[in-house]
Amino acid sequence: MGTIDTISRSRVRMDGMFRPKTSLATRILWYVSMWMRLRATRRQLAQLSDESLHDIGLSREQANFEAMRPFWDGGTSPDTRHPSLR
């Protein structure tokens, strides 16, 4: 068995990233951490000026839509995005 076989068998796919197999407690902590980052990022997005939003290619409406999404919604599905971003 080669190194690549060993590595690929010891990992599982979670949310678009390869993460090592972990205990339930570690996975829960990982999700809570991810949700906290999403929440903080969305709060920061809501506080950006219109000029800053324009610089990153978003309207105020799109930013507010994103900021109001629940923390557990990671937004990987096009159905959960603002209609103009689909």
Summary of the structure (lengths in Angstrom):
residues: 86
radius of gyration: 17.3
end to end distance: 43.2
largest distance: 55.4
contacts: 173
relative contact order: 0.10
helix: 59%
strand: 9%
